[in-house]
Amino acid sequence: MSEELQKKIYLLKELELLAMRLGIQIRYEYLADAKSGLCILKGKTYLIIDTQTKIDDKLAIFKNILSKEDLSNIFIPPIVREFLSCG
């Protein structure tokens, strides 16, 4: 496994943990023709991601969702904070 892939996997795991700390439940499901995204069901927030989604796209989904949250009072590893704040 390449170092770049290892970094992406680490980053994805950290983003998953951050989402869970914010109360977002993460589900990986086969979605066929549906798109991955955030939904609220019975008062709970879910991030549903297609199991067929490539890791770069998973990272982009998390970035899109989490970069909109107020993370100023939450400890986030520097690599994650940098990822969320860059363009």
QUIDA-V10995 format. One record per residue. N is the residue number from 0. PSI is psi in whole degrees, -180 to 180 (NA if undefined). Layout:
N&PSI ; N&PSI
//
This chain:
0&132 ; 1&159 ; 2&-37 ; 3&-43 ; 4&-40 ; 5&-41 ; 6&-42 ; 7&-41 ; 8&-44 ; 9&-47 ; 10&-44 ; 11&-45 ; 12&-41 ; 13&-38 ; 14&-39 ; 15&-45 ; 16&-42 ; 17&-45 ; 18&-43 ; 19&-38 ; 20&-27 ; 21&4 ; 22&14 ; 23&122 ; 24&134 ; 25&131 ; 26&131 ; 27&116 ; 28&153 ; 29&120 ; 30&-1 ; 31&-109 ; 32&-3 ; 33&160 ; 34&152 ; 35&151 ; 36&-178 ; 37&139 ; 38&157 ; 39&127 ; 40&120 ; 41&42 ; 42&0 ; 43&142 ; 44&129 ; 45&140 ; 46&112 ; 47&124 ; 48&132 ; 49&135 ; 50&-20 ; 51&-4 ; 52&134 ; 53&157 ; 54&-38 ; 55&-37 ; 56&-36 ; 57&-45 ; 58&-42 ; 59&-38 ; 60&-48 ; 61&-42 ; 62&-45 ; 63&-44 ; 64&-51 ; 65&-27 ; 66&-14 ; 67&-10 ; 68&153 ; 69&107 ; 70&13 ; 71&-27 ; 72&17 ; 73&133 ; 74&129 ; 75&132 ; 76&141 ; 77&-39 ; 78&-34 ; 79&-45 ; 80&-42 ; 81&-44 ; 82&-44 ; 83&-28 ; 84&-17 ; 85&144 ; 86&NA
//
